[in-house]
Amino acid sequence: MKRLFVLGSLMVLAGCGVDGDPIRPSYNGTVSAGTDGVSAGVGTKVIRGNVSVHVGTSL
């Protein structure tokens, strides 16, 4: 009985959906050459209101 209650609760929660359209991340890539050699980087950024999240790496 508990499993059916949990399953039903999850179905109701999933049926509610999210508020608004999905947030599209922006992608960027850089390549630079200098006296120290060549470097490259990739990353993605998501901005929602005052909150910004950036994830990336330098190669």
PDBQT receptor file of N, H, CA, C and O in Angstrom, charges set to zero:
ATOM      1  N   MET A   1       0.806  -1.180   0.000  1.00  0.00    +0.000 N 
ATOM      2  CA  MET A   1       0.000   0.000   0.000  1.00  0.00    +0.000 C 
ATOM      3  C   MET A   1       0.866   1.268   0.000  1.00  0.00    +0.000 C 
ATOM      4  O   MET A   1       0.545   2.255  -0.663  1.00  0.00    +0.000 OA
ATOM      5  N   LYS A   2       1.966   1.219   0.756  1.00  0.00    +0.000 N 
ATOM      6  H   LYS A   2       2.227   0.418   1.295  1.00  0.00    +0.000 HD
ATOM      7  CA  LYS A   2       2.860   2.374   0.806  1.00  0.00    +0.000 C 
ATOM      8  C   LYS A   2       3.483   2.641  -0.561  1.00  0.00    +0.000 C 
ATOM      9  O   LYS A   2       3.658   3.791  -0.963  1.00  0.00    +0.000 OA
ATOM     10  N   ARG A   3       3.810   1.571  -1.262  1.00  0.00    +0.000 N 
ATOM     11  H   ARG A   3       3.668   0.637  -0.936  1.00  0.00    +0.000 HD
ATOM     12  CA  ARG A   3       4.414   1.729  -2.591  1.00  0.00    +0.000 C 
ATOM     13  C   ARG A   3       3.439   2.390  -3.557  1.00  0.00    +0.000 C 
ATOM     14  O   ARG A   3       3.831   3.244  -4.353  1.00  0.00    +0.000 OA
ATOM     15  N   LEU A   4       2.177   1.997  -3.489  1.00  0.00    +0.000 N 
ATOM     16  H   LEU A   4       1.859   1.303  -2.843  1.00  0.00    +0.000 HD
ATOM     17  CA  LEU A   4       1.173   2.610  -4.360  1.00  0.00    +0.000 C 
ATOM     18  C   LEU A   4       0.998   4.090  -4.035  1.00  0.00    +0.000 C 
ATOM     19  O   LEU A   4       0.827   4.906  -4.941  1.00  0.00    +0.000 OA
ATOM     20  N   PHE A   5       1.041   4.444  -2.748  1.00  0.00    +0.000 N 
ATOM     21  H   PHE A   5       1.181   3.781  -2.013  1.00  0.00    +0.000 HD
ATOM     22  CA  PHE A   5       0.931   5.843  -2.354  1.00  0.00    +0.000 C 
ATOM     23  C   PHE A   5       2.120   6.653  -2.873  1.00  0.00    +0.000 C 
ATOM     24  O   PHE A   5       1.940   7.757  -3.388  1.00  0.00    +0.000 OA
ATOM     25  N   VAL A   6       3.333   6.108  -2.740  1.00  0.00    +0.000 N 
ATOM     26  H   VAL A   6       3.479   5.212  -2.322  1.00  0.00    +0.000 HD
ATOM     27  CA  VAL A   6       4.532   6.798  -3.227  1.00  0.00    +0.000 C 
ATOM     28  C   VAL A   6       4.479   6.932  -4.743  1.00  0.00    +0.000 C 
ATOM     29  O   VAL A   6       4.785   7.997  -5.279  1.00  0.00    +0.000 OA
ATOM     30  N   LEU A   7       4.099   5.881  -5.430  1.00  0.00    +0.000 N 
ATOM     31  H   LEU A   7       3.850   5.016  -4.994  1.00  0.00    +0.000 HD
ATOM     32  CA  LEU A   7       3.996   5.920  -6.886  1.00  0.00    +0.000 C 
ATOM     33  C   LEU A   7       2.949   6.943  -7.337  1.00  0.00    +0.000 C 
ATOM     34  O   LEU A   7       3.184   7.699  -8.279  1.00  0.00    +0.000 OA
ATOM     35  N   GLY A   8       1.815   6.966  -6.676  1.00  0.00    +0.000 N 
ATOM     36  H   GLY A   8       1.624   6.352  -5.910  1.00  0.00    +0.000 HD
ATOM     37  CA  GLY A   8       0.776   7.939  -7.010  1.00  0.00    +0.000 C 
ATOM     38  C   GLY A   8       1.240   9.368  -6.752  1.00  0.00    +0.000 C 
ATOM     39  O   GLY A   8       0.959  10.269  -7.542  1.00  0.00    +0.000 OA
ATOM     40  N   SER A   9       1.951   9.572  -5.645  1.00  0.00    +0.000 N 
ATOM     41  H   SER A   9       2.179   8.840  -5.004  1.00  0.00    +0.000 HD
ATOM     42  CA  SER A   9       2.474  10.909  -5.333  1.00  0.00    +0.000 C 
ATOM     43  C   SER A   9       3.462  11.369  -6.379  1.00  0.00    +0.000 C 
ATOM     44  O   SER A   9       3.438  12.530  -6.787  1.00  0.00    +0.000 OA
ATOM     45  N   LEU A  10       4.336  10.474  -6.820  1.00  0.00    +0.000 N 
ATOM     46  H   LEU A  10       4.356   9.531  -6.488  1.00  0.00    +0.000 HD
ATOM     47  CA  LEU A  10       5.313  10.820  -7.852  1.00  0.00    +0.000 C 
ATOM     48  C   LEU A  10       4.638  11.133  -9.180  1.00  0.00    +0.000 C 
ATOM     49  O   LEU A  10       5.075  12.026  -9.906  1.00  0.00    +0.000 OA
ATOM     50  N   MET A  11       3.578  10.403  -9.500  1.00  0.00    +0.000 N 
ATOM     51  H   MET A  11       3.223   9.678  -8.911  1.00  0.00    +0.000 HD
ATOM     52  CA  MET A  11       2.860  10.662 -10.745  1.00  0.00    +0.000 C 
ATOM     53  C   MET A  11       2.181  12.030 -10.719  1.00  0.00    +0.000 C 
ATOM     54  O   MET A  11       2.182  12.743 -11.722  1.00  0.00    +0.000 OA
ATOM     55  N   VAL A  12       1.603  12.396  -9.576  1.00  0.00    +0.000 N 
ATOM     56  H   VAL A  12       1.603  11.817  -8.761  1.00  0.00    +0.000 HD
ATOM     57  CA  VAL A  12       0.966  13.706  -9.443  1.00  0.00    +0.000 C 
ATOM     58  C   VAL A  12       2.015  14.809  -9.532  1.00  0.00    +0.000 C 
ATOM     59  O   VAL A  12       1.794  15.823 -10.195  1.00  0.00    +0.000 OA
ATOM     60  N   LEU A  13       3.147  14.620  -8.875  1.00  0.00    +0.000 N 
ATOM     61  H   LEU A  13       3.327  13.797  -8.337  1.00  0.00    +0.000 HD
ATOM     62  CA  LEU A  13       4.222  15.610  -8.910  1.00  0.00    +0.000 C 
ATOM     63  C   LEU A  13       4.781  15.767 -10.317  1.00  0.00    +0.000 C 
ATOM     64  O   LEU A  13       5.046  16.887 -10.752  1.00  0.00    +0.000 OA
ATOM     65  N   ALA A  14       4.963  14.667 -11.032  1.00  0.00    +0.000 N 
ATOM     66  H   ALA A  14       4.747  13.756 -10.679  1.00  0.00    +0.000 HD
ATOM     67  CA  ALA A  14       5.465  14.738 -12.401  1.00  0.00    +0.000 C 
ATOM     68  C   ALA A  14       4.447  15.379 -13.329  1.00  0.00    +0.000 C 
ATOM     69  O   ALA A  14       4.827  16.032 -14.301  1.00  0.00    +0.000 OA
ATOM     70  N   GLY A  15       3.178  15.208 -13.053  1.00  0.00    +0.000 N 
ATOM     71  H   GLY A  15       2.870  14.677 -12.263  1.00  0.00    +0.000 HD
ATOM     72  CA  GLY A  15       2.139  15.800 -13.874  1.00  0.00    +0.000 C 
ATOM     73  C   GLY A  15       2.047  17.311 -13.719  1.00  0.00    +0.000 C 
ATOM     74  O   GLY A  15       1.511  17.991 -14.594  1.00  0.00    +0.000 OA
ATOM     75  N   CYS A  16       2.559  17.839 -12.623  1.00  0.00    +0.000 N 
ATOM     76  H   CYS A  16       2.995  17.287 -11.912  1.00  0.00    +0.000 HD
ATOM     77  CA  CYS A  16       2.503  19.283 -12.404  1.00  0.00    +0.000 C 
ATOM     78  C   CYS A  16       3.417  20.023 -13.376  1.00  0.00    +0.000 C 
ATOM     79  O   CYS A  16       3.113  21.145 -13.780  1.00  0.00    +0.000 OA
ATOM     80  N   GLY A  17       4.515  19.415 -13.747  1.00  0.00    +0.000 N 
ATOM     81  H   GLY A  17       4.762  18.504 -13.418  1.00  0.00    +0.000 HD
ATOM     82  CA  GLY A  17       5.454  20.057 -14.666  1.00  0.00    +0.000 C 
ATOM     83  C   GLY A  17       6.241  21.154 -13.984  1.00  0.00    +0.000 C 
ATOM     84  O   GLY A  17       6.222  21.282 -12.760  1.00  0.00    +0.000 OA
ATOM     85  N   VAL A  18       6.924  21.934 -14.779  1.00  0.00    +0.000 N 
ATOM     86  H   VAL A  18       6.939  21.830 -15.773  1.00  0.00    +0.000 HD
ATOM     87  CA  VAL A  18       7.728  23.039 -14.272  1.00  0.00    +0.000 C 
ATOM     88  C   VAL A  18       7.121  24.353 -14.728  1.00  0.00    +0.000 C 
ATOM     89  O   VAL A  18       6.330  24.391 -15.670  1.00  0.00    +0.000 OA
ATOM     90  N   ASP A  19       7.489  25.405 -14.066  1.00  0.00    +0.000 N 
ATOM     91  H   ASP A  19       8.132  25.373 -13.301  1.00  0.00    +0.000 HD
ATOM     92  CA  ASP A  19       6.962  26.721 -14.387  1.00  0.00    +0.000 C 
ATOM     93  C   ASP A  19       7.827  27.373 -15.451  1.00  0.00    +0.000 C 
ATOM     94  O   ASP A  19       9.017  27.601 -15.231  1.00  0.00    +0.000 OA
ATOM     95  N   GLY A  20       7.243  27.676 -16.601  1.00  0.00    +0.000 N 
ATOM     96  H   GLY A  20       6.277  27.491 -16.780  1.00  0.00    +0.000 HD
ATOM     97  CA  GLY A  20       7.966  28.391 -17.644  1.00  0.00    +0.000 C 
ATOM     98  C   GLY A  20       8.643  27.464 -18.636  1.00  0.00    +0.000 C 
ATOM     99  O   GLY A  20       8.599  26.240 -18.517  1.00  0.00    +0.000 OA
ATOM    100  N   ASP A  21       9.271  28.094 -19.616  1.00  0.00    +0.000 N 
ATOM    101  H   ASP A  21       9.307  29.089 -19.712  1.00  0.00    +0.000 HD
ATOM    102  CA  ASP A  21       9.987  27.356 -20.652  1.00  0.00    +0.000 C 
ATOM    103  C   ASP A  21      11.325  26.859 -20.125  1.00  0.00    +0.000 C 
ATOM    104  O   ASP A  21      11.845  27.402 -19.150  1.00  0.00    +0.000 OA
ATOM    105  N   PRO A  22      11.891  25.831 -20.756  1.00  0.00    +0.000 N 
ATOM    106  CA  PRO A  22      13.214  25.363 -20.344  1.00  0.00    +0.000 C 
ATOM    107  C   PRO A  22      14.268  26.445 -20.582  1.00  0.00    +0.000 C 
ATOM    108  O   PRO A  22      14.143  27.269 -21.488  1.00  0.00    +0.000 OA
ATOM    109  N   ILE A  23      15.299  26.422 -19.752  1.00  0.00    +0.000 N 
ATOM    110  H   ILE A  23      15.401  25.753 -19.016  1.00  0.00    +0.000 HD
ATOM    111  CA  ILE A  23      16.392  27.388 -19.877  1.00  0.00    +0.000 C 
ATOM    112  C   ILE A  23      17.422  26.816 -20.843  1.00  0.00    +0.000 C 
ATOM    113  O   ILE A  23      17.924  25.711 -20.637  1.00  0.00    +0.000 OA
ATOM    114  N   ARG A  24      17.737  27.566 -21.896  1.00  0.00    +0.000 N 
ATOM    115  H   ARG A  24      17.329  28.463 -22.064  1.00  0.00    +0.000 HD
ATOM    116  CA  ARG A  24      18.726  27.111 -22.867  1.00  0.00    +0.000 C 
ATOM    117  C   ARG A  24      20.098  27.593 -22.440  1.00  0.00    +0.000 C 
ATOM    118  O   ARG A  24      20.300  28.796 -22.278  1.00  0.00    +0.000 OA
ATOM    119  N   PRO A  25      21.041  26.691 -22.254  1.00  0.00    +0.000 N 
ATOM    120  CA  PRO A  25      22.400  27.114 -21.885  1.00  0.00    +0.000 C 
ATOM    121  C   PRO A  25      23.126  27.697 -23.092  1.00  0.00    +0.000 C 
ATOM    122  O   PRO A  25      22.807  27.378 -24.237  1.00  0.00    +0.000 OA
ATOM    123  N   SER A  26      24.092  28.542 -22.823  1.00  0.00    +0.000 N 
ATOM    124  H   SER A  26      24.351  28.801 -21.892  1.00  0.00    +0.000 HD
ATOM    125  CA  SER A  26      24.934  29.060 -23.895  1.00  0.00    +0.000 C 
ATOM    126  C   SER A  26      26.275  28.347 -23.822  1.00  0.00    +0.000 C 
ATOM    127  O   SER A  26      26.803  28.111 -22.735  1.00  0.00    +0.000 OA
ATOM    128  N   TYR A  27      26.810  28.012 -24.955  1.00  0.00    +0.000 N 
ATOM    129  H   TYR A  27      26.381  28.204 -25.838  1.00  0.00    +0.000 HD
ATOM    130  CA  TYR A  27      28.085  27.300 -25.038  1.00  0.00    +0.000 C 
ATOM    131  C   TYR A  27      29.137  28.238 -25.609  1.00  0.00    +0.000 C 
ATOM    132  O   TYR A  27      28.834  29.080 -26.454  1.00  0.00    +0.000 OA
ATOM    133  N   ASN A  28      30.368  28.091 -25.148  1.00  0.00    +0.000 N 
ATOM    134  H   ASN A  28      30.614  27.406 -24.461  1.00  0.00    +0.000 HD
ATOM    135  CA  ASN A  28      31.442  28.891 -25.706  1.00  0.00    +0.000 C 
ATOM    136  C   ASN A  28      32.723  28.075 -25.782  1.00  0.00    +0.000 C 
ATOM    137  O   ASN A  28      32.911  27.103 -25.050  1.00  0.00    +0.000 OA
ATOM    138  N   GLY A  29      33.585  28.489 -26.675  1.00  0.00    +0.000 N 
ATOM    139  H   GLY A  29      33.433  29.278 -27.270  1.00  0.00    +0.000 HD
ATOM    140  CA  GLY A  29      34.884  27.852 -26.834  1.00  0.00    +0.000 C 
ATOM    141  C   GLY A  29      35.910  28.905 -27.198  1.00  0.00    +0.000 C 
ATOM    142  O   GLY A  29      35.600  29.868 -27.900  1.00  0.00    +0.000 OA
ATOM    143  N   THR A  30      37.119  28.724 -26.726  1.00  0.00    +0.000 N 
ATOM    144  H   THR A  30      37.370  27.942 -26.155  1.00  0.00    +0.000 HD
ATOM    145  CA  THR A  30      38.176  29.682 -27.025  1.00  0.00    +0.000 C 
ATOM    146  C   THR A  30      39.453  28.952 -27.407  1.00  0.00    +0.000 C 
ATOM    147  O   THR A  30      39.736  27.857 -26.921  1.00  0.00    +0.000 OA
ATOM    148  N   VAL A  31      40.208  29.579 -28.282  1.00  0.00    +0.000 N 
ATOM    149  H   VAL A  31      39.978  30.468 -28.677  1.00  0.00    +0.000 HD
ATOM    150  CA  VAL A  31      41.550  29.105 -28.644  1.00  0.00    +0.000 C 
ATOM    151  C   VAL A  31      42.431  30.333 -28.688  1.00  0.00    +0.000 C 
ATOM    152  O   VAL A  31      42.100  31.320 -29.345  1.00  0.00    +0.000 OA
ATOM    153  N   SER A  32      43.562  30.276 -27.983  1.00  0.00    +0.000 N 
ATOM    154  H   SER A  32      43.830  29.474 -27.449  1.00  0.00    +0.000 HD
ATOM    155  CA  SER A  32      44.475  31.417 -27.988  1.00  0.00    +0.000 C 
ATOM    156  C   SER A  32      45.903  30.929 -28.147  1.00  0.00    +0.000 C 
ATOM    157  O   SER A  32      46.260  29.836 -27.706  1.00  0.00    +0.000 OA
ATOM    158  N   ALA A  33      46.707  31.759 -28.785  1.00  0.00    +0.000 N 
ATOM    159  H   ALA A  33      46.417  32.647 -29.143  1.00  0.00    +0.000 HD
ATOM    160  CA  ALA A  33      48.124  31.456 -28.992  1.00  0.00    +0.000 C 
ATOM    161  C   ALA A  33      48.938  32.643 -28.494  1.00  0.00    +0.000 C 
ATOM    162  O   ALA A  33      48.613  33.795 -28.781  1.00  0.00    +0.000 OA
ATOM    163  N   GLY A  34      49.975  32.358 -27.760  1.00  0.00    +0.000 N 
ATOM    164  H   GLY A  34      50.239  31.423 -27.527  1.00  0.00    +0.000 HD
ATOM    165  CA  GLY A  34      50.835  33.413 -27.234  1.00  0.00    +0.000 C 
ATOM    166  C   GLY A  34      52.254  32.910 -27.080  1.00  0.00    +0.000 C 
ATOM    167  O   GLY A  34      52.618  31.864 -27.617  1.00  0.00    +0.000 OA
ATOM    168  N   THR A  35      53.040  33.655 -26.352  1.00  0.00    +0.000 N 
ATOM    169  H   THR A  35      52.744  34.505 -25.916  1.00  0.00    +0.000 HD
ATOM    170  CA  THR A  35      54.442  33.272 -26.162  1.00  0.00    +0.000 C 
ATOM    171  C   THR A  35      54.570  32.018 -25.310  1.00  0.00    +0.000 C 
ATOM    172  O   THR A  35      55.586  31.325 -25.374  1.00  0.00    +0.000 OA
ATOM    173  N   ASP A  36      53.550  31.721 -24.515  1.00  0.00    +0.000 N 
ATOM    174  H   ASP A  36      52.725  32.284 -24.463  1.00  0.00    +0.000 HD
ATOM    175  CA  ASP A  36      53.582  30.518 -23.668  1.00  0.00    +0.000 C 
ATOM    176  C   ASP A  36      53.084  29.277 -24.389  1.00  0.00    +0.000 C 
ATOM    177  O   ASP A  36      53.149  28.182 -23.830  1.00  0.00    +0.000 OA
ATOM    178  N   GLY A  37      52.591  29.415 -25.610  1.00  0.00    +0.000 N 
ATOM    179  H   GLY A  37      52.538  30.304 -26.064  1.00  0.00    +0.000 HD
ATOM    180  CA  GLY A  37      52.082  28.277 -26.366  1.00  0.00    +0.000 C 
ATOM    181  C   GLY A  37      50.627  28.467 -26.732  1.00  0.00    +0.000 C 
ATOM    182  O   GLY A  37      50.113  29.585 -26.704  1.00  0.00    +0.000 OA
ATOM    183  N   VAL A  38      49.963  27.376 -27.076  1.00  0.00    +0.000 N 
ATOM    184  H   VAL A  38      50.380  26.467 -27.098  1.00  0.00    +0.000 HD
ATOM    185  CA  VAL A  38      48.567  27.405 -27.503  1.00  0.00    +0.000 C 
ATOM    186  C   VAL A  38      47.714  26.836 -26.379  1.00  0.00    +0.000 C 
ATOM    187  O   VAL A  38      48.065  25.826 -25.769  1.00  0.00    +0.000 OA
ATOM    188  N   SER A  39      46.595  27.491 -26.111  1.00  0.00    +0.000 N 
ATOM    189  H   SER A  39      46.309  28.311 -26.606  1.00  0.00    +0.000 HD
ATOM    190  CA  SER A  39      45.667  26.982 -25.100  1.00  0.00    +0.000 C 
ATOM    191  C   SER A  39      44.258  27.000 -25.670  1.00  0.00    +0.000 C 
ATOM    192  O   SER A  39      43.954  27.769 -26.581  1.00  0.00    +0.000 OA
ATOM    193  N   ALA A  40      43.407  26.151 -25.128  1.00  0.00    +0.000 N 
ATOM    194  H   ALA A  40      43.653  25.526 -24.388  1.00  0.00    +0.000 HD
ATOM    195  CA  ALA A  40      42.017  26.067 -25.569  1.00  0.00    +0.000 C 
ATOM    196  C   ALA A  40      41.135  25.888 -24.351  1.00  0.00    +0.000 C 
ATOM    197  O   ALA A  40      41.585  25.402 -23.314  1.00  0.00    +0.000 OA
ATOM    198  N   GLY A  41      39.892  26.278 -24.479  1.00  0.00    +0.000 N 
ATOM    199  H   GLY A  41      39.527  26.672 -25.323  1.00  0.00    +0.000 HD
ATOM    200  CA  GLY A  41      38.935  26.118 -23.388  1.00  0.00    +0.000 C 
ATOM    201  C   GLY A  41      37.536  25.936 -23.926  1.00  0.00    +0.000 C 
ATOM    202  O   GLY A  41      37.210  26.421 -25.010  1.00  0.00    +0.000 OA
ATOM    203  N   VAL A  42      36.713  25.240 -23.173  1.00  0.00    +0.000 N 
ATOM    204  H   VAL A  42      36.978  24.847 -22.293  1.00  0.00    +0.000 HD
ATOM    205  CA  VAL A  42      35.307  25.044 -23.512  1.00  0.00    +0.000 C 
ATOM    206  C   VAL A  42      34.488  25.248 -22.243  1.00  0.00    +0.000 C 
ATOM    207  O   VAL A  42      34.983  25.060 -21.132  1.00  0.00    +0.000 OA
ATOM    208  N   GLY A  43      33.235  25.633 -22.426  1.00  0.00    +0.000 N 
ATOM    209  H   GLY A  43      32.833  25.786 -23.328  1.00  0.00    +0.000 HD
ATOM    210  CA  GLY A  43      32.387  25.833 -21.262  1.00  0.00    +0.000 C 
ATOM    211  C   GLY A  43      30.945  26.019 -21.644  1.00  0.00    +0.000 C 
ATOM    212  O   GLY A  43      30.605  26.150 -22.820  1.00  0.00    +0.000 OA
ATOM    213  N   THR A  44      30.096  26.028 -20.630  1.00  0.00    +0.000 N 
ATOM    214  H   THR A  44      30.373  25.921 -19.675  1.00  0.00    +0.000 HD
ATOM    215  CA  THR A  44      28.679  26.293 -20.807  1.00  0.00    +0.000 C 
ATOM    216  C   THR A  44      28.218  27.182 -19.666  1.00  0.00    +0.000 C 
ATOM    217  O   THR A  44      28.755  27.113 -18.560  1.00  0.00    +0.000 OA
ATOM    218  N   LYS A  45      27.233  28.010 -19.933  1.00  0.00    +0.000 N 
ATOM    219  H   LYS A  45      26.798  28.066 -20.832  1.00  0.00    +0.000 HD
ATOM    220  CA  LYS A  45      26.741  28.963 -18.942  1.00  0.00    +0.000 C 
ATOM    221  C   LYS A  45      25.223  28.986 -18.965  1.00  0.00    +0.000 C 
ATOM    222  O   LYS A  45      24.615  29.004 -20.036  1.00  0.00    +0.000 OA
ATOM    223  N   VAL A  46      24.608  28.987 -17.791  1.00  0.00    +0.000 N 
ATOM    224  H   VAL A  46      25.101  28.973 -16.921  1.00  0.00    +0.000 HD
ATOM    225  CA  VAL A  46      23.161  29.076 -17.646  1.00  0.00    +0.000 C 
ATOM    226  C   VAL A  46      22.868  30.286 -16.773  1.00  0.00    +0.000 C 
ATOM    227  O   VAL A  46      23.414  30.412 -15.677  1.00  0.00    +0.000 OA
ATOM    228  N   ILE A  47      22.001  31.183 -17.259  1.00  0.00    +0.000 N 
ATOM    229  H   ILE A  47      21.557  31.080 -18.149  1.00  0.00    +0.000 HD
ATOM    230  CA  ILE A  47      21.633  32.381 -16.512  1.00  0.00    +0.000 C 
ATOM    231  C   ILE A  47      20.134  32.357 -16.267  1.00  0.00    +0.000 C 
ATOM    232  O   ILE A  47      19.352  32.210 -17.207  1.00  0.00    +0.000 OA
ATOM    233  N   ARG A  48      19.732  32.500 -15.027  1.00  0.00    +0.000 N 
ATOM    234  H   ARG A  48      20.366  32.621 -14.264  1.00  0.00    +0.000 HD
ATOM    235  CA  ARG A  48      18.317  32.553 -14.664  1.00  0.00    +0.000 C 
ATOM    236  C   ARG A  48      18.147  33.675 -13.641  1.00  0.00    +0.000 C 
ATOM    237  O   ARG A  48      18.453  33.492 -12.462  1.00  0.00    +0.000 OA
ATOM    238  N   GLY A  49      17.667  34.820 -14.081  1.00  0.00    +0.000 N 
ATOM    239  H   GLY A  49      17.418  34.968 -15.038  1.00  0.00    +0.000 HD
ATOM    240  CA  GLY A  49      17.503  35.959 -13.181  1.00  0.00    +0.000 C 
ATOM    241  C   GLY A  49      18.861  36.473 -12.716  1.00  0.00    +0.000 C 
ATOM    242  O   GLY A  49      19.715  36.825 -13.530  1.00  0.00    +0.000 OA
ATOM    243  N   ASN A  50      19.048  36.513 -11.403  1.00  0.00    +0.000 N 
ATOM    244  H   ASN A  50      18.354  36.227 -10.742  1.00  0.00    +0.000 HD
ATOM    245  CA  ASN A  50      20.309  36.982 -10.830  1.00  0.00    +0.000 C 
ATOM    246  C   ASN A  50      21.310  35.857 -10.625  1.00  0.00    +0.000 C 
ATOM    247  O   ASN A  50      22.418  36.103 -10.148  1.00  0.00    +0.000 OA
ATOM    248  N   VAL A  51      20.948  34.632 -10.974  1.00  0.00    +0.000 N 
ATOM    249  H   VAL A  51      20.048  34.432 -11.361  1.00  0.00    +0.000 HD
ATOM    250  CA  VAL A  51      21.812  33.478 -10.738  1.00  0.00    +0.000 C 
ATOM    251  C   VAL A  51      22.467  33.061 -12.050  1.00  0.00    +0.000 C 
ATOM    252  O   VAL A  51      21.797  32.905 -13.071  1.00  0.00    +0.000 OA
ATOM    253  N   SER A  52      23.786  32.885 -12.007  1.00  0.00    +0.000 N 
ATOM    254  H   SER A  52      24.331  33.012 -11.178  1.00  0.00    +0.000 HD
ATOM    255  CA  SER A  52      24.553  32.459 -13.182  1.00  0.00    +0.000 C 
ATOM    256  C   SER A  52      25.427  31.276 -12.783  1.00  0.00    +0.000 C 
ATOM    257  O   SER A  52      26.122  31.331 -11.768  1.00  0.00    +0.000 OA
ATOM    258  N   VAL A  53      25.395  30.214 -13.571  1.00  0.00    +0.000 N 
ATOM    259  H   VAL A  53      24.831  30.170 -14.395  1.00  0.00    +0.000 HD
ATOM    260  CA  VAL A  53      26.215  29.040 -13.320  1.00  0.00    +0.000 C 
ATOM    261  C   VAL A  53      27.070  28.792 -14.555  1.00  0.00    +0.000 C 
ATOM    262  O   VAL A  53      26.547  28.686 -15.664  1.00  0.00    +0.000 OA
ATOM    263  N   HIS A  54      28.387  28.700 -14.366  1.00  0.00    +0.000 N 
ATOM    264  H   HIS A  54      28.812  28.786 -13.465  1.00  0.00    +0.000 HD
ATOM    265  CA  HIS A  54      29.306  28.465 -15.468  1.00  0.00    +0.000 C 
ATOM    266  C   HIS A  54      30.166  27.252 -15.142  1.00  0.00    +0.000 C 
ATOM    267  O   HIS A  54      30.742  27.149 -14.059  1.00  0.00    +0.000 OA
ATOM    268  N   VAL A  55      30.239  26.331 -16.111  1.00  0.00    +0.000 N 
ATOM    269  H   VAL A  55      29.771  26.415 -16.991  1.00  0.00    +0.000 HD
ATOM    270  CA  VAL A  55      31.055  25.128 -15.952  1.00  0.00    +0.000 C 
ATOM    271  C   VAL A  55      31.947  25.049 -17.181  1.00  0.00    +0.000 C 
ATOM    272  O   VAL A  55      31.458  25.143 -18.307  1.00  0.00    +0.000 OA
ATOM    273  N   GLY A  56      33.245  24.878 -16.981  1.00  0.00    +0.000 N 
ATOM    274  H   GLY A  56      33.642  24.801 -16.066  1.00  0.00    +0.000 HD
ATOM    275  CA  GLY A  56      34.145  24.797 -18.120  1.00  0.00    +0.000 C 
ATOM    276  C   GLY A  56      35.486  24.244 -17.728  1.00  0.00    +0.000 C 
ATOM    277  O   GLY A  56      35.740  23.928 -16.566  1.00  0.00    +0.000 OA
ATOM    278  N   THR A  57      36.348  24.131 -18.728  1.00  0.00    +0.000 N 
ATOM    279  H   THR A  57      36.142  24.388 -19.672  1.00  0.00    +0.000 HD
ATOM    280  CA  THR A  57      37.696  23.604 -18.506  1.00  0.00    +0.000 C 
ATOM    281  C   THR A  57      38.653  24.234 -19.505  1.00  0.00    +0.000 C 
ATOM    282  O   THR A  57      38.247  24.677 -20.579  1.00  0.00    +0.000 OA
ATOM    283  N   SER A  58      39.904  24.267 -19.146  1.00  0.00    +0.000 N 
ATOM    284  H   SER A  58      40.234  23.907 -18.273  1.00  0.00    +0.000 HD
ATOM    285  CA  SER A  58      40.961  24.724 -20.049  1.00  0.00    +0.000 C 
ATOM    286  C   SER A  58      41.809  23.529 -20.439  1.00  0.00    +0.000 C 
ATOM    287  O   SER A  58      42.147  22.697 -19.597  1.00  0.00    +0.000 OA
ATOM    288  N   LEU A  59      42.148  23.446 -21.699  1.00  0.00    +0.000 N 
ATOM    289  H   LEU A  59      41.874  24.122 -22.383  1.00  0.00    +0.000 HD
ATOM    290  CA  LEU A  59      42.944  22.322 -22.182  1.00  0.00    +0.000 C 
ATOM    291  C   LEU A  59      44.365  22.765 -22.446  1.00  0.00    +0.000 C 
ATOM    292  O   LEU A  59      45.196  21.957 -22.860  1.00  0.00    +0.000 OA
TER     293      LEU A  59
